[in-house]
Amino acid sequence: MSSAETPAAPSLPDLPHIDAALFDVPSAAQFAGAGRATHAPRFLLLYGSLRERSYSKLLTLEAARLLQAMGAEVRVFDPTGLPLPDGAPDTHPKVQELRELAAWCEGMVWTSPERHGAMTGILKAQIDWIPLSVGAVRPTQGKTLAVMEVSGGSQSFNAVNQMRILGRWMRMITIPNQSSVAKAFLEFDEAGRMKPSAYYERVVDVMEELMKFTLLTRDVAPWLVDRYSERRESAEQLSRRVNQRSI
């Protein structure tokens, strides 16, 4: 659009506190200008246990196989050796690996055991190492997210509910479906593959939905997360606010 065709700022007499030059009126036409990416959707998968036979890892690997069968490119992060948040500089190789993968991907899958009624510190540490902002860019904003959990007893949703809160805080598009696998020790065979069950079919459903949401949103993600309040901030102000290094 040429400068001659650029619409004038709207007149907003009833909104005296609004900067009219930065006010946006969302419309379907804004989608029309988005291109269509042709590369395979890119996913980062995180799991929350370091046990030798980790059911959250086994469930994550099943999710990875499903996504790959659907045409996605997948990376599974191994949290072994990742230091505690603030326990090492962010130049640590494992931290850099995680952050590079978070920037690379277009969607994520978080899978945690439920321990003491909550997600594990191992998974939370991985999320805590992903910065909310790098300069004026948030590495997770606008990306899709699927959440899953495993438990040793009856089915619970404490961990997935917590992860949903974190996904919202990281400004991710968390899909409606989710997976909670009860008595996970019964759901995997000796080779570590998930047995046929309603639980397995739910995992298939979740990965299918994740792919659909990612294909729908990845090309317009920057527009979806664009905010009036942040358009008023400089990059330096935004970085200082979201990083909150003093706490």
C-alpha positions as CSV (number, residue, x, y, z in Angstrom):
1,M,0.0,0.0,0.0
2,S,1.5,3.4,-1.0
3,S,1.7,6.3,1.4
4,A,-1.2,7.9,-0.5
5,E,-3.4,4.9,0.2
6,T,-2.5,4.7,3.9
7,P,-5.7,5.3,5.9
8,A,-5.7,8.2,8.3
9,A,-5.8,7.6,12.0
10,P,-9.3,7.1,13.2
11,S,-11.1,9.8,15.1
12,L,-11.9,8.7,18.6
13,P,-13.7,11.5,20.5
14,D,-15.2,9.0,23.0
15,L,-11.8,7.5,23.9
16,P,-9.6,10.4,25.0
17,H,-7.0,8.2,26.6
18,I,-6.3,6.3,23.3
19,D,-3.5,7.2,21.0
20,A,-5.4,7.1,17.7
21,A,-2.3,6.6,15.6
22,L,-1.6,3.3,17.4
23,F,-5.2,2.1,17.7
24,D,-6.0,-0.9,15.6
25,V,-9.4,-2.2,14.3
26,P,-9.0,-6.0,13.8
27,S,-10.6,-7.3,10.6
28,A,-10.5,-10.4,8.5
29,A,-8.8,-8.5,5.7
30,Q,-5.6,-8.4,7.9
31,F,-5.3,-12.2,7.4
32,A,-5.3,-11.9,3.7
33,G,-1.9,-10.4,3.5
34,A,-0.2,-13.2,5.4
35,G,1.9,-15.6,3.3
36,R,1.7,-19.3,3.6
37,A,4.8,-21.1,4.9
38,T,5.7,-24.2,3.0
39,H,8.2,-25.8,5.4
40,A,7.2,-28.6,7.8
41,P,5.8,-27.3,11.1
42,R,8.5,-27.2,13.8
43,F,7.9,-28.5,17.3
44,L,10.0,-28.6,20.5
45,L,9.0,-31.3,23.0
46,L,9.9,-31.0,26.7
47,Y,9.4,-33.7,29.4
48,G,9.8,-33.6,33.1
49,S,11.6,-36.5,34.5
50,L,15.2,-37.8,34.6
51,R,14.4,-41.4,35.7
52,E,15.9,-44.2,33.6
53,R,12.4,-45.4,32.7
54,S,10.6,-42.1,32.5
55,Y,7.0,-42.3,31.5
56,S,6.8,-38.7,30.7
57,K,9.7,-39.2,28.3
58,L,8.1,-42.3,26.8
59,L,4.8,-40.4,26.2
60,T,6.8,-37.5,24.7
61,L,8.5,-39.9,22.3
62,E,5.1,-41.3,21.2
63,A,4.0,-37.7,20.6
64,A,7.1,-37.1,18.5
65,R,6.4,-40.2,16.4
66,L,2.9,-39.0,15.7
67,L,3.9,-35.5,14.8
68,Q,6.6,-36.8,12.5
69,A,4.1,-39.1,10.8
70,M,1.9,-36.0,10.2
71,G,4.8,-34.3,8.5
72,A,6.3,-32.2,11.3
73,E,9.9,-31.6,12.1
74,V,10.5,-32.5,15.8
75,R,13.2,-31.9,18.4
76,V,13.0,-33.5,21.9
77,F,15.1,-31.7,24.5
78,D,17.0,-33.8,27.0
79,P,17.0,-32.0,30.4
80,T,19.9,-34.0,31.7
81,G,22.6,-31.5,32.8
82,L,20.4,-28.4,32.6
83,P,21.3,-26.3,35.7
84,L,18.7,-24.8,38.0
85,P,17.4,-21.4,37.0
86,D,19.9,-18.7,38.2
87,G,22.2,-21.5,39.2
88,A,24.5,-20.9,36.2
89,P,25.0,-18.2,33.6
90,D,22.7,-18.2,30.6
91,T,25.8,-19.0,28.5
92,H,25.7,-22.6,29.8
93,P,25.6,-25.0,26.8
94,K,22.3,-26.7,27.9
95,V,20.6,-23.3,28.4
96,Q,21.8,-22.1,25.0
97,E,20.6,-25.4,23.4
98,L,17.1,-25.0,25.0
99,R,16.8,-21.3,24.1
100,E,17.9,-21.9,20.5
101,L,15.2,-24.7,20.2
102,A,12.6,-22.4,21.7
103,A,13.4,-19.8,19.1
104,W,13.4,-22.3,16.3
105,C,10.1,-24.0,16.9
106,E,6.6,-22.9,16.0
107,G,4.9,-25.0,18.6
108,M,5.7,-27.0,21.8
109,V,4.5,-30.1,23.7
110,W,5.1,-30.1,27.5
111,T,4.7,-33.4,29.3
112,S,5.1,-33.8,33.0
113,P,4.6,-36.4,35.7
114,E,2.3,-35.3,38.5
115,R,4.4,-35.3,41.6
116,H,2.9,-34.1,45.0
117,G,-0.1,-32.9,43.1
118,A,1.9,-30.7,40.7
119,M,4.1,-30.6,37.7
120,T,7.7,-31.4,38.4
121,G,10.5,-28.9,39.1
122,I,12.4,-30.5,36.2
123,L,9.9,-29.3,33.7
124,K,9.4,-26.0,35.4
125,A,13.1,-25.3,35.3
126,Q,13.1,-25.8,31.5
127,I,10.3,-23.3,31.1
128,D,12.0,-20.9,33.5
129,W,15.1,-20.9,31.4
130,I,13.2,-19.7,28.4
131,P,13.2,-15.9,28.5
132,L,10.0,-14.0,28.2
133,S,11.8,-11.5,26.1
134,V,15.0,-11.2,24.0
135,G,15.1,-7.5,23.2
136,A,11.6,-6.7,22.0
137,V,10.9,-10.3,20.9
138,R,9.3,-12.9,23.1
139,P,10.5,-16.4,22.0
140,T,7.3,-18.2,22.9
141,Q,4.6,-15.6,22.1
142,G,2.1,-16.7,19.4
143,K,3.4,-20.3,19.3
144,T,1.1,-23.2,19.8
145,L,1.3,-25.5,22.9
146,A,-0.1,-28.9,23.8
147,V,0.1,-30.2,27.4
148,M,0.2,-33.8,28.7
149,E,0.8,-35.5,32.0
150,V,1.4,-39.0,33.4
151,S,0.5,-40.2,36.9
152,G,1.1,-43.3,39.0
153,G,-2.4,-43.4,40.4
154,S,-5.8,-42.3,39.3
155,Q,-6.3,-39.8,36.5
156,S,-5.6,-36.2,37.5
157,F,-5.4,-32.9,35.8
158,N,-3.3,-30.8,38.3
159,A,-0.2,-30.8,36.2
160,V,-1.9,-30.0,32.9
161,N,-3.8,-27.2,34.6
162,Q,-0.6,-25.7,35.9
163,M,1.0,-25.9,32.5
164,R,-1.9,-24.2,30.9
165,I,-1.4,-21.2,33.3
166,L,2.3,-21.2,32.3
167,G,1.4,-21.3,28.6
168,R,-0.9,-18.3,29.0
169,W,1.8,-16.4,30.9
170,M,4.3,-17.2,28.0
171,R,1.6,-15.9,25.6
172,M,1.3,-19.2,23.8
173,I,-1.8,-20.5,22.0
174,T,-2.6,-23.5,24.2
175,I,-4.9,-25.9,22.3
176,P,-8.2,-27.1,24.0
177,N,-7.4,-30.8,24.0
178,Q,-5.0,-32.4,26.5
179,S,-3.8,-35.8,27.7
180,S,-3.7,-37.2,31.2
181,V,-2.5,-40.8,31.4
182,A,-3.4,-42.6,34.7
183,K,-1.3,-45.5,36.1
184,A,1.2,-44.9,33.4
185,F,3.2,-47.9,34.5
186,L,0.5,-50.1,33.0
187,E,0.3,-48.2,29.6
188,F,3.7,-48.9,28.2
189,D,5.3,-52.3,27.1
190,E,8.8,-53.5,27.9
191,A,10.1,-51.8,24.8
192,G,8.8,-48.5,26.0
193,R,6.0,-48.2,23.4
194,M,2.5,-47.1,24.5
195,K,-0.1,-49.9,24.4
196,P,-3.4,-49.5,22.4
197,S,-6.0,-47.8,24.6
198,A,-8.3,-44.9,24.9
199,Y,-5.3,-43.0,26.5
200,Y,-3.3,-43.6,23.3
201,E,-6.1,-42.5,21.1
202,R,-6.3,-39.3,23.1
203,V,-2.6,-38.6,22.5
204,V,-3.3,-39.1,18.7
205,D,-6.2,-36.6,19.0
206,V,-4.0,-34.0,20.9
207,M,-1.2,-34.2,18.3
208,E,-3.6,-33.9,15.4
209,E,-5.2,-30.9,17.0
210,L,-1.8,-29.3,17.7
211,M,-0.9,-29.7,14.0
212,K,-4.1,-28.1,12.9
213,F,-3.8,-25.1,15.2
214,T,-0.2,-24.6,14.2
215,L,-1.0,-24.7,10.5
216,L,-3.8,-22.2,11.2
217,T,-1.9,-19.7,13.2
218,R,1.8,-19.8,12.5
219,D,1.6,-17.4,9.5
220,V,-0.4,-14.8,11.5
221,A,1.1,-15.3,14.9
222,P,2.9,-11.9,15.0
223,W,-0.5,-10.2,14.2
224,L,-2.4,-12.3,16.8
225,V,-0.1,-11.3,19.7
226,D,0.4,-7.6,18.6
227,R,-0.9,-5.4,21.4
228,Y,-1.8,-1.7,21.7
229,S,0.0,-1.3,25.0
230,E,3.2,-2.7,23.6
231,R,3.0,-0.6,20.5
232,R,3.3,2.3,22.9
233,E,6.5,1.0,24.5
234,S,10.0,1.2,23.1
235,A,12.0,-2.1,22.8
236,E,14.1,-1.1,25.8
237,Q,11.1,-0.4,28.0
238,L,9.5,-3.7,26.9
239,S,12.6,-5.7,27.6
240,R,13.1,-4.1,31.0
241,R,9.4,-4.8,32.0
242,V,9.1,-8.4,31.0
243,N,12.6,-9.6,32.2
244,Q,12.2,-8.1,35.7
245,R,15.8,-8.9,36.5
246,S,15.5,-7.4,40.0
247,I,13.3,-10.2,41.4
